[in-house]
Amino acid sequence: MTTHLKPGVVTGKEYRQLIAACKEGGYALPAVNVVGTNVLNAVMECAAKAKSDVIIQMSNGGARFFAGEGLPDQHKARVLGATSVAQHVHLLAEAYGICAVLHTDHANRKLVPWVDGLIDQSEMYFEKTGKPLFSSHMLDLSAEPLEDNLKECARVLKRLTPLGMSLEIELGVTGGEEDGIGHELSEGDVGNPKLYTQPEDVLRAYEVLSPLGHFTVAASFGNVHGVYAPGNVKLRPIILKNSQDLVAKTHDLNARPLDLVFHGGSGTPNNLIREAVGYGVFKMNIDTDLQFALAHAVAAQVDKNPRAFKYQVDPDNQKPYKSIYDPRKWLRAGELGVAERLEEAMRDLGSVGKTLAQ
């Protein structure tokens, strides 16, 4: 039976239905970190064109940047910036005719107050609308002992569940760096066990958290933030299958009971993407490639018209350049660059033409 959802921000039951549709349909959704309205609007435009649902998320640094680097209180800027992104998407996603998931990315121990502040915002929004402001939040306490990680995740999940929100957790450390979160790669990291989640840890997480509400798992299988030279990273998606199989067998569940997330998707070969999706990954983060797509498209505009970005009026022939340096021109080029690369990711993930929005 085909699931249809109303366009807009999906939360609660609708979010779980969207995840189920991804897993049953053998595809995943790209999760895009946004830092401003240009990237945000490009993501929604691309989703509408490709007829693909999408996950819009922000890191703590991205949220702060969205609010403006001029705000001196960084905690307040993180909360207000992420809230502003959410309000923007709530306002426009329905008009674009897309189903959008709103999510916040990595939050380690020092950033837990950021997540709590955003839950406060969702509680107030819920009182007014009957819906939360966000679909889900992430806690990344993977660098801490497992039981400490799960204890804090349980506390937060208890706050999220009454609002119809989900929690994303991380088990095992994703390599690379994203706004100060992650594990820096070194020459000896190819065999580092921290980069490979143990199935027994995933089982423990399932047993602690599943009675409390809906959660998703960012399990590490050698994935990293960023794009690295060949040989520095060895992806082992079979770890995802082993975790699924252990939880299913232990608790007599259907195949692929876990909702899995793939962090550090930029630069991943298509065969490994497809393998991970086959093991129950419904979401793949893509950030670095889109940052480059934006920068590359803007740089092309500058390279094409270098004098227009140096002079308002050409000193040699008096030609005015306003129509070229107008921010709407080169920022639009950047938006189109982001949309083009994002649609490529949607094709790789198999989500093109699969939107549930009706």
Secondary structure, DSSP 8 states (H G I E B T S, - for coil): ----B-SEE--HHHHHHHHHHHHHHT--EEEEE--SHHHHHHHHHHHHHHT--EEEEE-HHHHHHHH-TT-S-HHHHHHHHHHHHHHHHHHHHHHHT-EEEEEE----GGGHHHHHHHHHHHHHHHHHHSS-S-SEEEE--TTS-HHHHHHHHHHHHHHHGGGT-EEEEEES--BS-BTTBSB---TTGGG-GGGB--HHHHHHHHHHHTTTS-EEEEE-BS-BSS---TTS----THHHHHHHHHHHHHTT--S--S-EEE---TT--HHHHHHHHHTTEEEEEE-HHHHHHHHHHHHHHHHHSGGGGT-SB-TTT--B-HHHH-HHHHHHHHHHHHHHHHHHHHHHHT-TT---B-
